[in-house]
Amino acid sequence: MTSWAGDRGLAQAGGDAAAMTAGNGHGCVTVRSHHRAAAAVNRTGTMVRVRRAADHTEQTTAALLLERTTRPGEPHVRHAAVNGYGTQAVRDVSRLVSEQSGRGRAGRILSTGSDVPLVPPAQAEEDPGRLAEDIIRRLPRGEALHVVAEAHAAVENRLLLPGDGPAVHETLRTGAIVVDVLKAGRRVAEADVAWSGHVLPDVDGLGEQVEQALRRAGAPRRSVGSEVQLLLLDGSAGAFLHEVCGHLLESTRQRPSLLAGRTTRHVAQRQLTVDDDPRHEGGFGAHHYTMLGTATRRRRLLDAGRLAGFLADTPDGPWRAEDSRHSPQPRMSHLELAPAPSPATMDDALGDASAPVVCVHRLGFGSLDHRDGTVVLEVKDASVLRGSVVHRLEPFVVTAEARHLLMDVRAVGCPATMRRWSAYCLATSGSLPVGASTPSLLTGPVSTLPHRPLAPPRAAVPMPRREKGTSRT
């Protein structure tokens, strides 16, 4: 095969891609532009100083080909990528898919000039320097503060070439802004906002998040107890559901879900009805086609606590990948938790709490061990009421078993508590934008562990302009 990066051709790798090719092979080409910009603002007294920390655009063209082998459902995965714009990938992958399908489709796809439409460079919707300056001017005076704003924007054109169907084009646009507030070198508040398509970011809402987080940071501090119940607020229930339910129900032949074989049985508290909707309007990373070229659809995962379905490696499964440099896997997109009809259920559950109730405003990292279902969650921003005084808790870690957590949920909030959550989820198929729409949620008792404070954000540290920063949402 002719290569657009020298004469090496497409690199071949063994792929964990069972059941991905119902036809005679599949090709995918992505042309992606990712722009990252960051700025830091210092305020000392009445003096405000703005410093741009990073501004970088990366453009990548990548191609992926799934080739059938003698082992059904286990194709070879061949892929290649090159920085900058290039279109030889389209010709090569289209030709091979055409040869495998025997239908001569490549000629029709490439008859108008053989180039997939190239995307314009992604531009951040908000200037990080101006955004950080606006936020720091809204915060209480009298304190020396350091605000870092980091903005990301990505535009991606996808050409999907199913081995047994028509070619599909889709353009995806995503963006995110992350804000950190530091005092004396320590992160004291943070917030973020993300968007997809042409929906503009809620910058005013982002500023309010920062102000509320900073007010909580000024409360008296104390350590968390060894056992608590979590009242997940402000969208943090989305992060909880992502780890405890979403990842638990991602299931493949090589790594089946721990709930495999329990369809229609109660595996969660009866208040939990959960869907995954890749087309959710305004959902972070919303898309209309999987990486195999099939239309995305809403999937019921839990129905009043009963297991209704999996995010599975079937031909019509929710195959996702960051771009064509990664082999697709069945991944969640936007989880939706149905709210309770009234606040009475939550009020009753709070009154019957058997352990101290901690209000969680923000979760950090999370992980699920697919071998035994162990979930680890970082609680970054939480508070507890002691008498009439609200105390800010030092960051801590929660560890529990996912199946037990689902069964031991005590209550779900009413529609008035619905909030959105968004993040980037990292797995072997790349870093993907994911989201959730959830009401508040109260867990049963969980064990806690201490956690050391995280380091300041990378964008807060001076760096040469040529150095690439890391993406974080």
PyMOL commands that set and color helices and strands:
alter all, ss='L'
color gray80, all
select helices_A, chain A and resi 88-101+105-109+128-138+203-217+236-246+344-351+402-407+415-417+458-460
alter helices_A, ss='H'
color red, helices_A
select strands_A, chain A and resi 11-14+26-44+47-67+76-83+145-162+168-183+186-196+221-222+227-232+250-251+274-276+299-303+306-307+311-312+319-320+329-330+334-337+357-368+374-386+389-393+396-401+411-412+419-427+430-438+441-450
alter strands_A, ss='S'
color yellow, strands_A
deselect
rebuild
show_as cartoon
